[in-house]
Every structure is written in C-alpha cells, then in structure tokens.
C-alpha cells in the first residue's frame, strides 16, 4: 500500500503543476486587453498609418487621427520625397529609404518623430490588393474636376464629374502621373481617393461585418491588427464625416542633396509638430457650437519690401487649416508692426489665429454696411475675409518679434 502511494505522488505533483499553469494562462488571457478596446476606452486619439504601395515602396502614406469621443478625424499626408536625417544610416535621405513592409518599425518611428505622435496601427495596400479591396467594396466614388484622356497602353480615361472607380480604375487613378503634372497634383488625386475610400468603408460596414466578407477583406491587408480589431476600428471610421475632414500635407522646402531632390520640413520640423498639435486640439474639443468646426477665411497683405512674403505666409496658414482666399500687397511697404484685422466676431478664434505667429496686435472691424438704416435681413455686407493679416517688418516669416 505504501509503495502504491509513493508511486502515485509524481502524478499528483504533475497534476498540481498543470492546474497552476492553467490558472496562470487563464488569468493572463482574462486580463489581457484587446488593443482596440484599450484605444477606444482610453479617451485618446487613435493614430493609424495607411500606406498605398507600388513596387514595394510607398506611393502615398497617410496618418489618420481619430478621436472616438467627438467622432472627428484629421489626416496628414507624408510625402514620399520627404527628406530627413536618418540616424540609423547617419545621412539625409528620403523617408521611404527606411520602408520595409516586413519591418515597419523604422518607418513608423520616423513618422512618429516627425509628427510628435504615437502610431497605434498600420494598414498596407499593395497595388493588386487595393484593386481587390475596391472591387469588394463595389467601387469608390471620386470627383474628377476635368476629363482625362490619354490613349497610351494602358489608356488613362476618366470622365469629368462624380465617377465610381472599380478596382482596376482605382489602381490607375492612384498611380498615374502625366507629363507636365506637378507632384502636388498627383498627391492631390491620391488624397481625394483616400477620402473616398474611407467614406466607402463606412457605407459598406454592414457587408464587411459578414464573417466571410470580413475574412476575405482582411486577407488583402498587410496589418498589425487582427480581423476583429480592424473590423471594430473600421466601424468607428464609418462615423467620420469625410466631407468635413481635410487632408493636410507635410510642407517644406525643396533642396538638392547628394543628387536627390528632397522636401525638407519647414523650420527643422518644428512647424509640422505645431500644426499637428493644433489639429489634435481641434478634433478633441468638446465645446458645443460652430467654432470648433468653422474654417476661417484669411486675407494676407505684405506691408514690407520682402518679395514673396505674403505667399510663403499663406502656405504657413494653410498648413494650420485656414482658408487663405487672397494675397497681395498692403497700401504701404513700410509697415512696422504686424496687425490682424478681425471681422469674424469670434474672440477665441482670432486669439488662436494670432497665437500661430505670436501676434497680439489685433483690431476688430465691423463689416461695411450699404445702408446703416436698413433692416438686418436686407443688409448687403462688403465681405473680404474673417481675418486680414497685414505683415510688418517685425515678422520674420514665422513669428512676430517682441521688440
């Protein structure tokens, strides 16, 4: 009897170890948080990197920033010719020199450092896979401002107006570049396509919720998300109002470096971080009313002898999301102090505008009335812009000096 108990003891010990191991595994999986659940319940912006690929290199890269609490989003376009000091190779090169679909860490890290954010997820579409995804979505609608008729092989044919692109047409639309086309035009087409694509995801969310369709869709993606995670995230993206979502490009100065034409970020990269910070503030703002959604119009007037200053300042302000409707010269070219003329009536709005260039010299001006005695609904207003920026000698192209 003793021998039997002695022989059985290793089995009891093994059983106890198995139970302990099982308990540890159960606790681990019970406490582990689904990454999308953590992101959605953490009161934070979810940043997703989308890459349209051609020949194993980024054709376009977009960072979609989405805040679940307000259901608002912003998108930043990362140009493929963006030049950065790449520490790993200790030289200035294009950002896509770091791109490797199998090792996304280095590429992601550079974008995170550029924008000052953390990227949570990434999604990659190759050209072929993009076509398959679009066909699965039954097309993506794009507005084509003017017809395109190029009878090459293959031909590039797009009628003007609202056009629904199938998979093959989508592949052509995002990749074609015509002689004489500026890089900005090609980027603009891909931006329009990406917005249409995000909108189409929302329109087809019920179809994508079908397990079979969802599994097929997921098979076309290269991503760090599980099928359940991307479905949950894309269901959130379906809530985005794409008609009120702008795509902003990372801007900079063109330079020739080591035989390459590179776009170097303005102000050593500090400007784009400020733009991202302000944009994130706008999409996370919970205040009621129209101010958080309003796009202010701006007139920029150069009151100095510095040629091109109004145009460069206009590009700066467009980067911050303002609609610059006109640029020109002021009545004088010897303006000492930069001034903002406010016609908007939004004190917080003009204050935020002034903070961009550190200008506190603000003057309010009412719209000009044709007939001061007329009833308000019959008044005709001379509309110029919400803000007029009159640039003075104290402006260095980025900030107004204190002196």
Phi, psi and omega in degrees: 000318179296320180298322180295319180293322179295319180293329184280342186300321178298327179292319177297319180296317179297320180296320179295317180297321179295317179296319179297316179297319179297320179295320179297315180297318179298315180296319181301310182288333178288323184271342182293133184263134173298131184302326180287324177296318179297319181292319184286331183261000185268008180051054180216164179282135177261122182251121182237128178266122175251132179237124169266121190254145171217126181054042176067014178233154180294126170277317173212147176230128181235136172254114179264119179255120186233132178247109186301325185296327180252351183058033179248156185218161172220152182229134176242131179267124180260105183300142182287340179264016179297127180262131181222157171281108183269108188297326184298324180250000174055049175202165175275128181207172176294147181296330182285356173294339179269355189284129174212115184302329182277342181225083187280351187303312183295317179296314178299316183299321179294319179292320177300316179294324180295313185269344182074037181226175172247128178272126182271318185222159172225151178224129181240132173243119167285167181303312182297314182295325178300316178300318180294320179296316181297319177297323178295328178276000182062039173098160177231130181274133180227142173267121178256113187293326179216149185295149176241122181224098178233115186264060174268195175237107000281158179291152177244103187230115177223122177286160177284154178105194180281118187236136174263118182267132171276187184300311181296316180296324179296318179299319179292317185299319184278346187247341187284145175221126184265151174302133182089347177292138174278153176304328180296323180294317178297319178296320180298319178299317181291327175297316179298320179296316183298319176298318178297324179295314179298319178297319181293327176301320178293322182290335184249019185298327179293321178294319181291340178287343176296127185306318181293315180293318180298318179296320178295315178302313182298329181292340180272352184262149161250115189206161174264014179254144170287168180298319180295322181293312182293326178296319179294317181293316181292332173295325175292318179299334179296341181275353182286133174274096184293338179292340179248017180249120180263151171254123179252136179265146172289116184264170180178198182244136180283129179222147173265117181226121178052042177079005179245145173267114185239150174260108181267128183304140181297142176054044177054030176090352182289329183296313183295328177295321178293321178297316179298317181300315179293321179296317178296323176298323181291317184282342179262358182290126184266355187298142176282162177107182188268348187299318184294337182259351188283139172257115182278142177265148187223141170247131181245123180239131181270114179258024180233179176267006181279112182293139175080001184293323180295319180295316180294323178292324177299317178297321177301312183290325176297325177300330178272007174094010178272148180265098180278110187266343177199150173228156180179194179258145175286173179296334180233156177249014180236034179292127182278311186249128177297139184226144173248124174261121184256122174244003187283326185083003179257101182299317180293325181293314181288330177295316178296322178298315180296326181295334181300319181248009179061045178252121178252000180274089187241132178236129179273141181218128179280151175301148181283129181263138175289323183217099184302337184269353183285158176295149184306319184289346180256005182285144170251126183254140172278104186266126175247300180187166175294317180230141167245124178258116177257110187280130178248181183292343180278003182256125184262013183100347177227313184227156170273129182285157181283334187288000000 
